[in-house]
Amino acid sequence: METKGINYYEKVLDIRRVIDEARVQDSDEALNICDLSTVERMFQLWQQNMPRVKPFYAVKCNDDPLILQTLAKLGAGFDCASKNEMKQVLDLDVEPERIIFANPCRPISHLEYAKKNQVLKCAVDNEFEIYKLHKHFPNSNLIVRFKSEAKKAQCPLGDKFGCDADIDASALMLLAKSLNLTVTGISFHVGSGCMESQAYERAIRKAKNLFKFGELLGYDMNLLDIGGGFPGSNDEQFEKIAESINKAVQRYFPDERIKIISEPGRFFVAAAYTLVCKIHAKREVRDEAGKLDTVMYYLNDGVYGLFNCVLYDHQQVTAQHYLNDDSSLPTFKSLIWGPSCDALDKISENVSLPNLNRGDILGFPNMGAYTVPIASAFNGFPLARTLYFKAK
Ligand SMILES: Cc1ncc(COP(=O)(O)O)c(C=O)c1O
């Protein structure tokens, strides 16, 4: 069945054609192109590579209703951080069992919402949250989150969340036991944009010890949550990570009754979006001898819009020149700015581009992760419009 608001294409989405048909050159608005079939492809890739691990998509990464709808239909679970994220997912008729309230530090009203809607799985990493759960949601299922970071990650999370695995995690479980709370699982997050494929193996091994401790306390430990961190635009790296996870799961959690979930965000959505921008102004910077040093371009989206990922997600974005990709053209050192009157609004520097003109179009692939929910219309520049596509 065709869904309203989605444009259907045969086989391959032709970005150039979309640019032409959407008349991007005649508009001062940037265009965000979302290919929902990429989300479906990534879901299949996940299932082929890690059939035992059920993905609970991290809503914070991109909460576009069509993305959530697509993943809900595919049968994904969801990692929610707040009342509003839970509501968005529950409104799609997703059962509360398919949600984990993964934010280990939440306001009481959000916890009460989880209770009212029977979202039982709640991450915890400190004693104050355990007392909060005891008072406000005593029949929740506690998932103890410990810290186990990758050696290198695009956005490490360990400074903010995760208790010490060797001492604190067991103390928290003992506290939960003394309060008659129920611990059912263990979780960790190796860091968003994990660049070390062995990081998961290390963490799964630690999780095994905590499972054993929980079982000693008499808990029915039935959930391992391996968090997020999976790359969104590098299938080969993902496959390497998956192989290492599968081996670790087989070694430390061979019992199929233990449910294994994960919280991937960028994995599903990064490659699904291409942002198309127009150059509306240009400046040439010359040295004292008058020699051209840098060509500066000003685009109709910037770090306060969808390129906020440059600031917050430490993304390095890649510009593709769509309307003239003649590779024999000489290239120049270039710097790309966003549209606002703020010098922080720098998208990319030291890039090599041919000498472009005002009105030329640049496309940026892999723009689906940590972009859409954060963008603002700062300085009066409107948000890019989004067009949705799907293969027939
Ligand atoms: C608790 C939690 N789960 C999952 C994710 C998603 O991570 P990623 O997009 O790297 O898969 C994040 C992101 O920071 C997170 O904080």
The ligand as a MOL file (V3000), in Angstrom:
LIG
                    3D

  0  0  0     0  0            999 V3000
M  V30 BEGIN CTAB
M  V30 COUNTS 16 16 0 0 0
M  V30 BEGIN ATOM
M  V30 1 C 21.2450 5.4120 25.8250 0
M  V30 2 C 21.5900 5.4820 24.3690 0
M  V30 3 N 21.2580 4.4440 23.6050 0
M  V30 4 C 21.5150 4.4340 22.2760 0
M  V30 5 C 22.1230 5.5090 21.6670 0
M  V30 6 C 22.3290 5.4550 20.1810 0
M  V30 7 O 23.6640 5.3910 19.8480 0
M  V30 8 P 24.1110 5.2050 18.3450 0
M  V30 9 O 23.4290 6.2220 17.5310 0
M  V30 10 O 25.5900 5.3900 18.3940 0
M  V30 11 O 23.7680 3.8170 17.9420 0
M  V30 12 C 22.5130 6.6050 22.4280 0
M  V30 13 C 23.1960 7.7220 21.7950 0
M  V30 14 O 23.8990 8.5060 22.3280 0
M  V30 15 C 22.2270 6.5930 23.8290 0
M  V30 16 O 22.5420 7.6320 24.6070 0
M  V30 END ATOM
M  V30 BEGIN BOND
M  V30 1 1 1 2
M  V30 2 1 2 3
M  V30 3 2 2 15
M  V30 4 2 3 4
M  V30 5 1 4 5
M  V30 6 1 5 6
M  V30 7 2 5 12
M  V30 8 1 6 7
M  V30 9 1 7 8
M  V30 10 2 8 9
M  V30 11 1 8 10
M  V30 12 1 8 11
M  V30 13 1 12 13
M  V30 14 1 12 15
M  V30 15 2 13 14
M  V30 16 1 15 16
M  V30 END BOND
M  V30 END CTAB
M  END
